[in-house]
Amino acid sequence: MITAQFALVWVGWVLAGASPGPATMGIAGTAMTAGRRSALCFAFGILAGGASWGIAAALGLSAIMLANAWIFELIRYAGALYLGWLAAKALRRAVSPRGAILGTPFSGSGRTLFLKGWAIHITNPKAILSWGAIYAIVAPPDATLTMLLGYFGLLYTGGMMVFIGYAVLFSSDRVVRAYAAAQRWFDLAFAGFFGFAAFKILTARLQ
């Protein structure tokens, strides 16, 4: 299950999760304004939404692949194009003027923040598309439901590292200042990796 290709895709999955977006910027903003506990509540809500989409995608993709193998390849290439779009987006951020707010703060009780995080992820159509694409990239066409759920566990662990890590790190003023100073270089690294991963997927020989 864990091949060199999967390791590469797993790193790309983690970097994609760590790149600026509604979830990561929400966690960062909440951590900077309301503290670590509030950010963790928000992050756990996002993780709950991600689990919902990840398991749903595994169940649905398993059934689809049994009936229509060509859909597997279609989703695979859609995932490669999505990585290319992420590369272009990161490159655009890298060359744009700095000064943007690093995060989007959310407020409320722990339960409210959890529900807000869940709502952000469960209503984001990119979430299920991302899960479907990543399964199609890493899994063989004859993947069983058990295999897909195994991939879910490994990929979900990467998401936990990112979102909980954001909550912990961005509650530190020192980390916030360091990230702001090096944000352009992070964006350039994201752009390079996403572009390389998309190229590898698009040029790979299909079995």
MONORLIN-V265803 format. One record per backbone hydrogen bond with DSSP energy under -1.0 kcal/mol. CO is the residue of the C=O (numbers start at 0). NH is the residue of the N-H. If there is no record, write none. Layout:
co=[CO;CO]
nh=[NH;NH]
This chain:
co=[0;2;3;4;5;6;7;8;9;10;11;12;13;14;20;21;22;23;24;24;25;26;27;28;29;34;35;36;37;38;39;40;41;42;43;44;45;46;47;48;49;50;51;52;53;54;55;56;57;58;59;60;61;62;63;68;69;70;71;72;73;74;75;76;77;78;79;80;81;82;83;84;85;86;87;88;89;90;108;109;110;111;112;113;114;115;116;117;118;123;124;125;126;127;128;129;130;131;132;133;134;139;143;144;145;146;147;148;149;150;151;152;153;154;155;156;157;158;159;160;161;162;163;164;165;168;171;172;173;174;175;176;177;181;182;183;184;185;186;187;188;189;190;191;192;193;194;195;196;197;198]
nh=[2;6;7;8;9;10;11;12;13;14;15;16;17;18;24;25;26;27;28;103;29;30;31;32;33;38;39;40;41;42;43;44;45;46;47;48;49;50;51;52;53;54;55;56;57;58;59;60;61;62;63;64;65;66;67;72;73;74;75;76;77;78;79;80;81;82;83;84;85;86;87;88;89;90;91;92;93;94;112;113;114;115;116;117;118;119;120;121;122;126;128;129;130;131;132;133;134;135;136;137;138;142;147;148;149;150;151;152;153;154;155;156;157;158;159;160;161;162;163;164;165;166;167;168;169;171;175;176;177;178;179;180;181;185;186;187;188;189;190;191;192;193;194;195;196;197;198;199;200;201;202]
